[in-house]
Amino acid sequence: MAIKLNFEIRQVEANERPLIAAFLEAQWGSVQMVSRGRIHLADELPAFIALWDDQMIGLVTYQIDGDECEIVSLDSLMVRIGVGGALIQAVVQQAAYHCCKRVWLITSNDNLSALGFYQRRDFRLVAVYQGAIDASREIKPSIPLIGMDNIPIHDEIELEQWLYPET
Ligand SMILES: CC(C)(COP(=O)(O)OP(=O)(O)OC[C@H]1O[C@@H](n2cnc3c(N)ncnc32)[C@H](O)[C@@H]1OP(=O)(O)O)[C@@H](O)C(=O)NCCC(=O)NCCS
């Protein structure tokens, strides 16, 4: 049965950066996100938040680089009511507004639910970067060795959504 809760999605404002940092620390243990060997300070990136009853219940951070947009982090605290999907939609719309051709992201090999979540939202698998997270762990030692469903975390998986026909 579908649950209908009214939450709001909006861009993060400059004075909310400490709140964003605290949220990321709570979810990921750090504001640092490593993807493709690059360190992002996610609390400084453009972001959308989801609010319900003035409580922050979700966050997506992203980085637009030329005609590509990377989703750097995505978190929902009230799952299965549409928050994650709405945050992704907000980034895709923003990427289209900035004439990006592609929205892409990295997830870890243990995150089977995210792989399903993104593929059900028009993202396609691009590549597996074997051992990339083992390498990232050298930069960010707080990355756990064991992840969801007791799966050892080793590899980055790239997914993408093309906003215009691939050229
Ligand atoms: C992955 C994640 C962001 C999904 O967030 P979410 O808020 O649950 O996402 P949604 O509610 O939009 O969608 C989740 C499911 O709930 C269902 N759903 C959405 N609204 C619903 C509603 N009103 N009633 C019932 N079910 C609903 C959706 O159909 C969806 O299922 P589907 O993927 O089979 O389509 C969340 O699980 C999360 O934060 N995970 C941990 C961090 C993470 O893995 N991030 C991504 C790695 S990059």
The ligand as a Tripos MOL2 file, in Angstrom:
@<TRIPOS>MOLECULE
LIG
   48    50     1     0     0
SMALL
NO_CHARGES

@<TRIPOS>ATOM
      1 C1         18.7740    3.9870   -1.5730 C.3       1 LIG1
      2 C2         17.9300    4.9880   -0.7620 C.3       1 LIG1
      3 C3         18.4710    6.3850   -0.9730 C.3       1 LIG1
      4 C4         16.4730    4.9100   -1.2430 C.3       1 LIG1
      5 O1         15.7380    5.9080   -0.5570 O.3       1 LIG1
      6 P1         14.1380    5.8360   -0.3590 P.3       1 LIG1
      7 O2         13.7410    7.1150    0.2630 O.co2     1 LIG1
      8 O3         13.7270    4.5860    0.2680 O.co2     1 LIG1
      9 O4         13.6630    5.8340   -1.8910 O.3       1 LIG1
     10 P2         12.1670    5.8180   -2.4320 P.3       1 LIG1
     11 O5         11.2100    5.8300   -1.2960 O.co2     1 LIG1
     12 O6         12.0650    6.8760   -3.4610 O.co2     1 LIG1
     13 O7         12.1160    4.4400   -3.1810 O.3       1 LIG1
     14 C5         12.3560    3.2200   -2.4800 C.3       1 LIG1
     15 C6         11.2270    2.2430   -2.7510 C.3       1 LIG1
     16 O8         10.0720    2.6420   -2.0440 O.3       1 LIG1
     17 C7          8.9390    2.5860   -2.8880 C.3       1 LIG1
     18 N1          8.0230    3.6780   -2.5460 N.ar      1 LIG1
     19 C8          8.2010    4.9780   -2.8490 C.ar      1 LIG1
     20 N2          7.1560    5.7070   -2.3860 N.ar      1 LIG1
     21 C9          6.3350    4.8420   -1.7570 C.ar      1 LIG1
     22 C10         5.1210    5.0050   -1.0620 C.ar      1 LIG1
     23 N3          4.5360    6.2080   -0.9440 N.pl3     1 LIG1
     24 N4          4.5470    3.9030   -0.5040 N.ar      1 LIG1
     25 C11         5.1370    2.6800   -0.6470 C.ar      1 LIG1
     26 N5          6.3110    2.4640   -1.3000 N.ar      1 LIG1
     27 C12         6.8980    3.5350   -1.8590 C.ar      1 LIG1
     28 C13         9.4810    2.8110   -4.2650 C.3       1 LIG1
     29 O9          8.6600    2.2090   -5.2280 O.3       1 LIG1
     30 C14        10.8590    2.2260   -4.2060 C.3       1 LIG1
     31 O10        10.8950    0.9220   -4.6490 O.3       1 LIG1
     32 P3         11.5230    0.6060   -6.0790 P.3       1 LIG1
     33 O11        12.9840    0.9730   -5.9920 O.co2     1 LIG1
     34 O12        11.2750   -0.8370   -6.2360 O.co2     1 LIG1
     35 O13        10.8320    1.4820   -7.0560 O.co2     1 LIG1
     36 C15        17.9350    4.6340    0.7580 C.3       1 LIG1
     37 O14        17.6060    3.2820    0.9280 O.3       1 LIG1
     38 C16        19.2440    4.9340    1.4730 C.2       1 LIG1
     39 O15        19.4410    6.0260    2.0030 O.2       1 LIG1
     40 N6         20.1500    3.9450    1.5190 N.am      1 LIG1
     41 C17        21.4270    4.0890    2.2630 C.3       1 LIG1
     42 C18        22.4120    4.9840    1.5510 C.3       1 LIG1
     43 C19        22.6640    4.5340    0.1460 C.2       1 LIG1
     44 O16        22.7680    3.3530   -0.1370 O.2       1 LIG1
     45 N7         22.7520    5.5110   -0.7890 N.am      1 LIG1
     46 C20        22.9760    5.2420   -2.1820 C.3       1 LIG1
     47 C21        24.3790    4.8770   -2.4240 C.3       1 LIG1
     48 S1         25.1260    5.9450   -3.5610 S.3       1 LIG1
@<TRIPOS>BOND
     1     1     2 1
     2     2     3 1
     3     2     4 1
     4     2    36 1
     5     4     5 1
     6     5     6 1
     7     6     7 2
     8     6     8 1
     9     6     9 1
    10     9    10 1
    11    10    11 2
    12    10    12 1
    13    10    13 1
    14    13    14 1
    15    14    15 1
    16    15    16 1
    17    15    30 1
    18    16    17 1
    19    17    18 1
    20    17    28 1
    21    18    19 ar
    22    18    27 ar
    23    19    20 ar
    24    20    21 ar
    25    21    22 ar
    26    21    27 ar
    27    22    23 1
    28    22    24 ar
    29    24    25 ar
    30    25    26 ar
    31    26    27 ar
    32    28    29 1
    33    28    30 1
    34    30    31 1
    35    31    32 1
    36    32    33 2
    37    32    34 1
    38    32    35 1
    39    36    37 1
    40    36    38 1
    41    38    39 2
    42    38    40 1
    43    40    41 1
    44    41    42 1
    45    42    43 1
    46    43    44 2
    47    43    45 1
    48    45    46 1
    49    46    47 1
    50    47    48 1
@<TRIPOS>SUBSTRUCTURE
     1 LIG1         1 GROUP 0 **** ****
